Amino acid sequence: MDIKSVTKKNSYTFNQWWRLFVTAFGFVLFGIYGLVILSILWFSLLRLLVWNKNKRNIIAQKSISLSFKLFLRIIKFLGVIDYQFNGLEKLKQDKSCLIVANHPSLLDVVLLASVMPRCDCLVKGALLKNIFISRIIKTAGYILNGESSQILPQCQQILDNQGRILIFPEGTRSVPNQPMILQRGAANIALRCHANIRIVHIECKPTWLIKKQKWYDIPVKKAFFNITIGEKIKISDFSDQNATIAARKLTKHLTSVLEKTNENK
């Protein structure tokens, strides 16, 4: 964490106090909307009206995307954050591929899902214990991280239907100023499902809602998210070798690309 970007609460400026209030309001809004509006009301109605699971998943994902977009616009309007997407047209054209991104902040999935009306996500199984989002995960058909024998058929079906899967290969939020360590899950899925990979880099300055940072630690300036849609990695460049070696090489390449992008920022 950049300690220069955060001040103690007893020395907060009026603007920081305002952003602290709006941040608290944002968490409450996010929780209530996710639990009451989406989970209890809309998704319950969706289960009654749409019996086809695939259609229900797509409608749920579009609903989530629209909700995230509205949430971001509200907190942007209230002065908590600002954000910018670079190369968004590439992301809109992508089909049947993995979207692989670094993970500096708690808002990363909100930002990316807001511009991808149809997007599956690989999520932690522990999130099913969260009453605010467990039903959202189920209704949207998101993939639970677990055994490859369970994950791969789901991923293959999504990709065969021209879907996209969002993956944060670090597995958790990044630790600033620490080496990037990626898990091999993204590489294994790409290789086994023969899917290309779109690289996305997320930069947040000053740091906010990072790992081990309290939500009430408000930076001196509002956080600015710069999201760059980067290169597309062709899986054919890695698939003509032993699966274990290929996964290791692809993971190393992904680490290099994401770290290089980070250094260039």
N, C-alpha and C positions, 0 to 999 in steps of 0.2 A: 504494500500500500504506500502511496506517496503521502507521507505524513505532512508535507507542506500544503497539501490540497485540502486538509481537514483541520478545523480549529475546534477548540473545546467549546461546549455549549454556552459557558458563561461569558464567552467573548464573541458569540454569534452576532452577525449584523442583522438588520431587520429583514433583508432579503433571505438570509439563511433560515431565520425563524419561519418566514413565510413558506419556504420550500420544505421545511420540516413538517409544518402543518399539512401542506398539500400531499407530501409523501405518506403521512399517516392516513389522510383521507383516501389516497389512492389504494393503499393496502386494504382498507375497509371496503371501498367500492369494488375492488377486484374480488374480494372474498364473498361479499354478499351477492354480487352479480353472478359469480361462478356457481355458488351454491343454490341460490333461489331462482334467478331468472333462467339460467342455462340448464342446470342439473334438474331441479325439481319441476319447473314449469315447462320450458320449451322442449327439453329432451324427453320428458315423460310423454308429452303430446306427440313428439316425433316417433316414439316407439309404438304408439297406438295407430298412427296414420300411415307410417311407412314400414311395411313388413320386410321388404327386401333389405338385407343387411348392408350390401355394398352401397345402395342408394342412400341409406340412412347415414352411413359413414361419411359419404361425400357431402351431404347436406349439413351434417354436424361440423365437419371441417370448415366449410364455408361460413357457418355461423360463428365459429371460434375466430376465424380470420377477421371477420367483420367486427366482432367484439373487441379484439386486440387493437384493430385500427382505430376504433372509436376511443378506447382507453388511452392510447398513445396521443391522440389529438387533444384529449382533455388535459393530460398532464403537461403536454407541450404548450398549450394555450395558457395554462396557469403558471408557466415559467419554471417548471421543475427540470425539464430536459429539452434538448433539441437533437435532431437526427437528420442524417442525409444518406441516401442510397446512391451508389455509383455503379453503373453498368446493369441496372435493373432489367433492361430489356433482355439480357442474356438469361436471367433467371426465369423470366416469363416464357421463354422459348424452350426451356429444358423439359424433357419428358423421359421417363424410364431411366432415371439416374439417381445417384446419391448426392445430397447436398451436405457437404462436410465443412464445418466451421469451427473456429476457436471459440472459447467460452469465457470471456472476461467478466460478465455481469449477469445478474439474475434476470435481466430484461431481454436477454439474447433471443430466446425462443419466441417471446412476444413480438419482438421486432421482425424476425424472419417470417413467422407465421402470418403476420399482418399483411404481407405482400404476396403470400402464396395461398390463395383460396383453397386449393387442393394440395394438401401436403401431409403425409404420414410422418410420425416421429418415433424414434426409438427412445423409450423412457424407462426410468428406474422402476422396478417392481414395487419398491417401497412407497411410491407415490399413491398406490392404491389404498393406503392407510389414511391418506389425507381426504377428509370428507368434502373439502371444497372442490377438489379436482378429480376424485376417483371416478365419478360417473361420467365426467367429461372425457376421460381417457377411454373408458369402455365404449361410450356411444360413438366416439370419433374413430374407434378401431385402431388406436395407436398400439405400437408393438412394444411388448414388455421385454426388457433386457433379461435374458436367461440363457438356457441351453440352446446351442446352435441348431440342434435337431428340431426345435420348436420355432425358432426365429426365421431360419432360412426359407421354409415353405411360405410363410407369411410375406416375407420380403419379395420372393419370386413372384407371387401372385400380384402384388401391388405393382411391381415393375413391368410385368407382362401386360397390365392394364394401363400402361403409360403414366403410372404414378411416380411420385418423388418421395424420397425418404430423407428426413433431416436427421443428421447424426452429429453429436459433439464427441469426437473420439477421445477427448481427455477424460470423459466419464464424469467430470465434475468441473466446477468453475476453476479457472486458471489462478495460480498464485503469482502475483506480480514479481518480476525480477528473479523468477525461478525457471530452470530449464523446462521446456515443454515435454511432457511424457504422454504419449498416445497409447491407448489400448489397441489391440489388433482387430477388434470387432468390425470396424468400418472396412478395413482391408479384406477381411474374410468374406463379408457380405458382398462386396464388389466383385471379388474373384469368383465366388461360388455362383453368383447370380449374373455374372458377365455384364455388370453395370458400370458405365462411366461415372466419373466423380467430378462434380462442380465444387470448386474451392470458394469459400466465402470467408472474408476476414472482417472481424468486428473490432473496432477500436473505440475505447471510451476514455475521454479526457475531460476533466480530472476523473480519477477512478471513483466508481460509485457502485454500491451493492455488489462488491466483489466478495470473494471467499473470506470468511472470518471477519468481515466488516459489518458492524451493526447498522441497521436501517436508519437509525437516527444520527449516524455520523454524516453530517451534511458538508459537502465540499464548499470552499469559498465561492467558487463559480459553479453555475449549473452544469451538469454533465452533458457532454456532446458526444453522440454516437455517430461514428463514421463507418458505414457498412459498404465494403467493396466486393462486388461480385467478380471473382478472379477467373483463372484459367480452368479449362476442363481437361481432366486427366483421362486419357484413353486406356481402358483396362486391357486392351489388346497388347499394349506395351509391356505388360507384366504377366500375362496368362500363359506364356509358352514355356513355363518352367515348373519345377516341383512346387506343390501348393504351399507347403510350409515356408520354403525359401521365398516364394512370390509374396506371401503375406508379410514376411519380415521386410523385404525390400520395399514394398508399397507403403508400409507403415513408416519406414525410414524416410521415404520420399515425401509423404504427407507431412511429417514432422519438419522436414527441411523447408518445404514450401510455406507452411504456416509460420515458421520462425523467421524465414527470410522476409515474408510480407510484413511481419511485426517489426523487424529491424528497419525496414524502409519507411515506416510511418514516422 
